[in-house]
Amino acid sequence: MKNIKKNKHKMPEQPPKQRIKNFNEVPLGYDKKTAIAEAKRCLQCKNKPCIKGCPVEIDIPGFIKQIAQGNFGKAAEIIKNKNNIPAISGRVCPYENQCEGRCTLKKIGEPVAIGRLERFIADYEHKKGKKTPKKAAPTGKKIAVVGSGPAGLTCAGDLAKMGHQVTIFEALHAPGGVLMYGIPEFRLPKKIVETEVEYIKKLGVEIKYDIIVGQTITVEELQQQYDAVFIGTGAGLPRWLNIPGENLDGVYSANEFLTRVNMMKAYKFPEYDTPIKIGETVATFGAGNVAMDCARTALRLGAKKSYIIYRRTEKEMPARQEEIQHALEEGIIFKLLMTPKRFIGDEKGRLKQVECIKMKLGEPDSSGRRKPIPIPNSEEKINIDTAIIAIGQNPNPLIPKTMKKLKTGEKGNIITDENGKTSIPGLYAGGDIATGAATVILAMGAGKKAAKAIDKYVKTKK
């Protein structure tokens, strides 16, 4: 280990002052020379701890070894054996808590930049042209997948490779789910998502748009037409603060805000005139990745000040460290140990202020983080034009509400076993609809597990 470079090779990025004026991707990606040098840091451990940290079980040492040898095409084959959408996961996966979190090199310095290398290979393959892998012989079985987010795309891609006929039903006019409407262009370009979806379609997956399962067609009707059904409708129900003034003009849920920006192409302003009103001062409430996305997007839409208001400290923030660092570099103002009490409007019902109360941290709560406790008589008013509530989302309620025999949890999530099997035979679910709002890669992992279970079910059922 003594000759190994202790730190990762740096990822080139747009300078902060430049990037806050555009929606172009912030990290620029490794070049060939840097990727090879970074891959050579890998120790090729016999026990392969990194794979154990990967929800989709990619042969990480295998593809990194190929990069180190300059065999980029072979590296792509190894990745695609397990991951159908690596250009996406290589950008948004919280690898520091998963594969990289288990890397042996952490004992002496920084782990191998696994996520950056995955992104490099995916982007390399995009430029060279994607190869469609061999599929199993047709089984004659038909599978319906509801939702084209990360869980649905992964499940559909795997089932198609197994030889099944797969149809995705998407409620919106474009595929990708949260990948398209929930993640900003500067973190996940739409062209990347579109390219990955095209690969899924080349596997033989059909996608039908503008079909709201639960309204346009029921799950029961799908079950009559298909041998099995997978539900991957995500977590699209916003959580609110439930404080006075949340109905004022200028108060958005994070879901509505990011959907408007993404689906109505605000990132192409002024080419597209999008109905998003951003004042001079924007406050985002919450400190997860979605909150960082909202606060950073507000700057790019012209806000002069963009706050993150959070009731704990930076140490307890659930967002990825990379996202927090990017936000700080871009001038996002963190107002910590504060929580909102009420929104205050003008005589026309437009937001003009938020009243917050200061907090202190007590003993850890059920999340393992120290519980915030209000400090009496510490209220403070902050002038704001726009408020964005980014404190989480609950599972999409449409399908669970329309199926009486489907077992659900307290928050409306569909209850499944570890393989995505629900309480109804032939019906599977995975991703945020089952777990509540989580990460893209965990949704992909759930889609893979469900695909294996569905394959077994349709081949063995009588």
C-alpha positions in Angstrom: 0.0 0.0 0.0 2.9 2.4 0.5 3.2 3.3 -3.2 -0.6 4.0 -3.6 -1.7 7.6 -4.0 -3.7 8.3 -0.8 -6.2 10.8 -2.3 -8.6 10.5 -5.2 -7.8 12.2 -8.5 -9.8 15.4 -8.4 -12.9 15.8 -10.6 -12.7 18.9 -12.8 -15.7 21.2 -12.2 -17.2 24.4 -13.5 -16.0 27.3 -11.3 -18.8 28.4 -8.8 -19.2 31.9 -10.1 -19.6 30.6 -13.6 -21.9 27.7 -12.9 -24.5 29.6 -10.9 -25.4 31.4 -14.1 -26.1 28.3 -16.1 -27.7 24.9 -15.8 -24.8 23.0 -17.3 -23.4 20.0 -15.5 -21.1 20.9 -12.6 -18.6 18.0 -12.6 -17.0 17.7 -16.0 -15.8 14.0 -15.8 -12.4 12.3 -15.9 -10.4 12.1 -19.1 -8.8 8.8 -20.1 -5.5 9.5 -18.5 -7.0 10.4 -15.1 -9.4 7.5 -15.2 -6.6 5.0 -15.8 -4.5 6.6 -13.0 -7.4 6.4 -10.6 -8.2 2.8 -11.5 -4.6 1.8 -10.7 -5.2 2.9 -7.1 -7.5 -0.1 -6.7 -6.0 -2.9 -4.6 -8.0 -5.7 -6.2 -8.9 -7.1 -2.8 -9.7 -10.8 -2.7 -12.7 -10.3 -0.5 -14.2 -7.5 -2.7 -15.8 -5.4 0.1 -17.0 -2.8 -2.4 -19.4 -5.2 -4.1 -21.1 -5.9 -0.8 -21.8 -2.2 -0.6 -23.4 -2.0 -4.0 -27.2 -2.4 -4.2 -27.0 -3.7 -7.8 -23.9 -5.9 -7.1 -21.7 -4.6 -9.9 -18.3 -6.4 -10.2 -16.5 -3.3 -9.2 -12.9 -4.6 -9.0 -13.5 -6.3 -12.4 -14.5 -3.2 -14.3 -11.9 -1.1 -12.5 -9.1 -3.6 -13.5 -10.2 -3.2 -17.2 -10.0 0.5 -16.9 -6.5 0.3 -15.5 -5.5 -1.7 -18.5 -7.2 0.7 -20.9 -10.0 -1.8 -21.9 -12.9 0.6 -21.6 -15.2 -1.5 -23.8 -14.8 -4.6 -21.6 -15.3 -2.4 -18.5 -18.6 -1.3 -19.9 -19.7 -4.9 -20.5 -18.9 -5.8 -16.9 -20.9 -2.9 -15.6 -23.9 -3.4 -17.9 -24.1 -7.1 -16.8 -25.6 -5.7 -13.6 -26.5 -2.1 -14.2 -28.7 -1.0 -17.1 -28.4 2.8 -16.4 -24.8 3.4 -15.2 -24.5 7.0 -16.6 -27.3 7.9 -14.1 -26.0 6.0 -11.1 -22.5 7.2 -11.8 -23.8 10.7 -11.3 -26.3 10.6 -8.5 -25.5 7.4 -6.5 -24.4 8.2 -2.9 -21.4 5.9 -3.4 -19.5 7.4 -0.4 -22.0 5.6 1.9 -22.0 2.4 -0.2 -19.3 0.9 -2.4 -16.7 3.5 -1.6 -17.7 3.4 2.1 -16.3 -0.1 2.2 -13.2 0.4 0.1 -10.0 -0.9 1.9 -8.1 2.2 0.8 -10.1 4.2 3.4 -7.8 2.8 6.0 -4.9 5.0 4.7 -6.7 7.8 2.8 -9.6 8.3 0.4 -11.4 5.3 -1.3 -11.1 4.6 -5.0 -13.4 7.0 -6.9 -15.7 4.2 -8.0 -18.6 6.5 -8.9 -16.5 8.7 -11.0 -15.0 5.7 -12.9 -18.5 4.3 -13.5 -19.5 7.6 -14.9 -16.4 7.8 -17.1 -17.1 4.3 -18.6 -20.8 5.1 -19.2 -20.0 8.4 -20.9 -17.2 6.7 -23.0 -19.8 4.1 -24.1 -22.3 6.8 -25.1 -19.7 8.4 -27.4 -18.6 5.1 -28.9 -22.2 3.7 -29.3 -23.9 1.3 -26.9 -23.9 -2.4 -27.6 -27.1 -4.3 -27.0 -26.4 -7.5 -25.0 -27.6 -10.9 -25.9 -31.1 -11.7 -24.5 -32.5 -15.0 -23.5 -34.9 -16.8 -25.9 -38.5 -15.4 -25.8 -40.5 -16.9 -23.0 -43.9 -15.8 -24.2 -44.6 -14.2 -20.9 -45.9 -10.6 -20.7 -45.0 -8.3 -17.8 -46.4 -4.8 -17.1 -44.3 -2.3 -15.3 -46.0 0.8 -13.8 -43.7 3.8 -13.7 -40.5 4.6 -15.7 -38.4 5.8 -12.8 -35.2 4.0 -11.7 -37.0 1.0 -10.2 -39.2 0.6 -13.2 -36.4 1.0 -15.8 -34.2 -1.4 -14.0 -36.9 -4.1 -13.5 -38.0 -3.7 -17.1 -34.5 -3.9 -18.5 -33.6 -7.0 -16.5 -36.9 -8.8 -17.4 -36.4 -8.0 -21.1 -32.9 -9.6 -21.0 -34.5 -12.6 -19.4 -36.6 -13.0 -22.6 -39.9 -11.6 -21.4 -42.1 -9.1 -23.2 -42.2 -6.0 -21.1 -44.4 -2.9 -21.3 -43.9 0.2 -19.2 -46.9 2.4 -18.4 -45.9 6.0 -17.7 -48.3 8.7 -16.4 -46.3 11.6 -17.9 -45.4 12.4 -21.5 -41.7 11.7 -21.0 -39.9 8.7 -19.4 -37.6 8.7 -16.4 -39.8 9.6 -13.5 -37.9 11.3 -10.8 -34.7 11.2 -12.9 -36.4 13.6 -15.3 -38.6 15.8 -13.1 -36.9 15.6 -9.7 -33.2 16.1 -10.3 -31.8 19.4 -11.7 -30.2 19.6 -15.1 -26.8 20.6 -13.6 -26.7 17.4 -11.6 -28.3 14.9 -14.1 -28.7 16.2 -17.7 -31.9 15.2 -19.5 -29.9 13.9 -22.5 -28.2 11.4 -20.2 -31.6 10.1 -19.0 -32.9 10.0 -22.5 -29.9 8.0 -23.8 -30.2 5.5 -21.0 -34.0 5.1 -21.7 -33.2 4.5 -25.3 -31.0 1.6 -24.3 -33.8 0.1 -22.3 -36.1 0.4 -25.3 -33.4 -1.3 -27.5 -33.7 -4.3 -25.2 -37.2 -4.6 -26.4 -39.1 -2.7 -23.7 -42.2 -0.8 -24.9 -43.1 2.4 -23.1 -46.7 3.7 -23.2 -47.1 7.4 -22.1 -50.0 9.5 -20.6 -51.5 6.4 -19.0 -52.3 6.9 -15.3 -52.6 3.5 -13.8 -55.3 3.7 -11.1 -57.4 6.0 -13.3 -56.9 5.5 -17.1 -56.6 1.7 -16.4 -56.6 -0.3 -13.2 -54.0 -2.6 -11.8 -56.7 -5.4 -11.9 -57.2 -4.8 -15.6 -53.4 -5.0 -16.2 -53.3 -8.3 -14.3 -55.9 -9.7 -16.6 -53.7 -8.8 -19.6 -50.2 -9.6 -18.2 -48.6 -12.5 -16.4 -47.2 -10.2 -13.7 -47.2 -6.6 -12.8 -44.5 -4.5 -11.1 -45.3 -1.1 -9.5 -42.6 1.5 -9.3 -44.6 4.7 -9.0 -42.2 6.4 -6.5 -42.8 8.9 -3.8 -44.7 11.8 -5.3 -46.8 13.0 -2.3 -45.1 16.1 -0.7 -44.8 16.5 3.0 -45.7 19.9 4.4 -44.7 21.8 7.5 -48.3 22.3 8.6 -47.7 25.8 9.8 -49.8 29.0 9.2 -49.3 30.7 5.9 -48.4 27.6 3.8 -51.2 28.5 1.4 -49.7 31.9 0.5 -48.6 32.7 -3.1 -44.9 32.0 -3.3 -44.8 28.8 -1.2 -44.0 25.6 -3.1 -43.4 22.0 -2.3 -40.0 20.8 -3.6 -41.8 18.4 -5.8 -43.8 21.1 -7.6 -40.8 23.5 -7.8 -38.5 21.0 -9.4 -41.1 19.5 -11.6 -41.9 22.9 -13.1 -38.3 23.7 -13.6 -37.5 20.3 -15.2 -40.6 19.4 -17.2 -41.3 22.9 -18.4 -37.6 23.5 -19.3 -36.9 26.5 -17.0 -33.3 25.4 -17.3 -33.4 26.7 -20.9 -34.6 30.2 -19.9 -35.1 32.6 -21.7 -35.6 30.1 -24.6 -38.6 28.8 -22.6 -40.8 31.1 -20.5 -41.6 28.9 -17.5 -44.3 29.7 -14.9 -41.8 29.9 -12.0 -41.8 33.1 -10.0 -38.6 33.6 -8.1 -38.1 36.7 -6.0 -34.9 38.1 -4.8 -34.8 36.0 -1.7 -35.6 32.3 -1.6 -35.7 30.0 1.5 -35.6 26.2 1.2 -36.6 24.3 4.3 -34.8 20.9 4.8 -31.2 19.7 4.3 -31.4 16.6 2.1 -30.2 16.3 -1.5 -33.6 17.6 -2.7 -33.2 20.7 -0.5 -29.8 21.4 -1.9 -31.1 20.9 -5.4 -33.9 23.5 -4.8 -31.6 26.1 -3.2 -29.0 25.8 -6.0 -31.7 25.9 -8.7 -33.2 29.1 -7.2 -29.8 30.8 -7.7 -29.7 29.8 -11.3 -33.2 31.2 -11.8 -32.0 34.6 -10.6 -32.4 34.7 -6.9 -30.0 37.1 -5.2 -30.1 35.2 -1.9 -30.8 31.6 -1.4 -31.1 30.2 2.1 -31.1 26.7 3.5 -33.1 26.8 6.8 -32.5 23.7 8.9 -33.3 22.8 12.5 -30.1 20.9 13.2 -26.4 21.6 12.4 -24.4 20.8 9.2 -23.2 17.6 10.9 -26.7 16.2 10.9 -27.6 17.1 7.3 -28.8 14.1 5.4 -27.6 15.5 2.0 -24.4 14.1 0.4 -21.3 15.9 1.5 -20.5 16.7 -2.2 -23.9 18.4 -2.6 -23.4 20.4 0.7 -19.9 21.5 -0.5 -21.2 22.5 -3.9 -24.0 24.6 -2.3 -21.5 26.4 0.0 -19.2 27.1 -2.9 -22.1 28.6 -4.8 -23.0 31.0 -2.0 -26.0 29.3 -0.5 -26.6 30.8 3.0 -27.1 28.1 5.7 -29.3 29.3 8.5 -28.9 26.4 11.0 -30.6 25.5 14.3 -33.7 27.3 13.1 -37.2 26.0 12.3 -40.2 27.9 10.8 -43.2 28.8 12.9 -45.3 30.7 10.3 -45.3 32.3 6.9 -46.4 35.9 6.7 -48.0 37.5 3.7 -49.0 40.9 2.4 -52.5 42.3 1.8 -52.6 40.5 -1.6 -51.8 37.1 -0.1 -48.2 37.0 -1.3 -45.4 35.7 0.8 -43.2 38.3 2.3 -41.6 36.9 5.5 -41.0 33.7 7.5 -40.9 33.7 11.3 -38.5 31.1 12.7 -37.5 30.1 16.2 -34.0 29.1 17.1 -33.2 25.6 18.3 -30.7 23.7 20.4 -29.8 20.0 20.1 -30.8 17.5 22.8 -30.5 13.8 23.0 -30.6 11.6 19.9 -34.0 10.7 18.5 -35.2 7.6 16.6 -33.1 8.7 13.6 -29.9 8.6 15.6 -29.5 12.4 15.2 -29.7 14.8 18.2 -33.3 16.0 18.7 -33.8 19.8 18.0 -35.5 21.6 20.9 -37.0 25.1 20.5 -35.4 27.9 22.5 -38.2 30.0 24.1 -38.6 33.7 23.0 -35.9 33.3 20.3 -38.2 34.1 17.3 -36.7 35.8 14.2 -38.4 37.1 11.1 -36.6 36.8 7.7 -37.8 38.6 4.6 -38.3 36.1 1.7 -40.2 36.1 -1.6 -40.3 32.4 -2.2 -40.4 29.4 0.2 -39.7 25.8 -0.9 -40.6 22.9 1.4 -38.2 20.1 1.0 -38.7 17.9 4.1 -39.4 14.7 2.3 -42.1 12.9 0.3 -44.5 10.0 0.9 -45.3 7.2 -1.5 -47.6 8.0 -4.4 -51.1 7.2 -3.0 -53.0 6.6 -6.2 -52.6 2.8 -6.7 -52.7 1.8 -2.9 -55.9 3.8 -2.5 -57.6 2.0 -5.5 -56.7 -1.5 -4.4 -58.6 -2.7 -1.2 -56.8 -6.0 -0.9 -53.3 -4.5 -1.2 -51.5 -4.3 2.2 -50.0 -0.9 2.9 -48.1 0.7 5.7 -49.0 3.7 7.9 -47.6 6.2 5.3 -49.3 4.6 2.4 -46.3 2.5 1.2 -47.0 -0.8 -0.4 -45.8 -3.6 1.9 -43.6 -6.2 0.2 -41.2 -8.9 1.1 -37.4 -8.6 0.4 -38.0 -9.6 -3.2 -40.8 -7.1 -3.9 -43.7 -9.5 -3.6 -46.9 -7.9 -2.4 -50.0 -9.3 -0.7 -51.6 -10.0 -4.1 -50.3 -12.9 -6.2 -48.4 -11.8 -9.3 -48.2 -8.2 -8.1 -44.8 -6.8 -7.2 -43.5 -3.4 -6.1 -40.2 -1.7 -5.4 -38.5 1.6 -4.9 -40.0 4.6 -3.1 -43.5 3.3 -3.4 -42.5 0.5 -1.0 -39.8 2.2 1.1 -40.7 5.8 1.1 -38.4 8.4 -0.4 -34.9 6.9 -0.7 -32.0 6.9 -3.2 -32.0 6.2 -6.9 -29.6 3.3 -6.5 -31.7 1.6 -3.8 -34.7 1.9 -6.1 -32.6 0.2 -8.8 -31.6 -2.5 -6.4 -35.3 -3.1 -5.6 -36.1 -3.3 -9.3 -33.4 -6.0 -9.8 -34.6 -8.1 -6.9 -38.2 -7.9 -8.2 -37.2 -8.8 -11.7 -35.6 -12.1 -10.4 -38.7 -12.9 -8.4 -41.0 -12.1 -11.3 -39.0 -14.3 -13.6 -39.3 -17.2 -11.3 -43.0 -16.5 -10.7 -44.1 -16.4 -14.3 -42.1 -19.5 -15.2 -43.4 -21.6 -12.3 -47.0 -20.5 -11.7 -49.8 -22.8 -12.8 
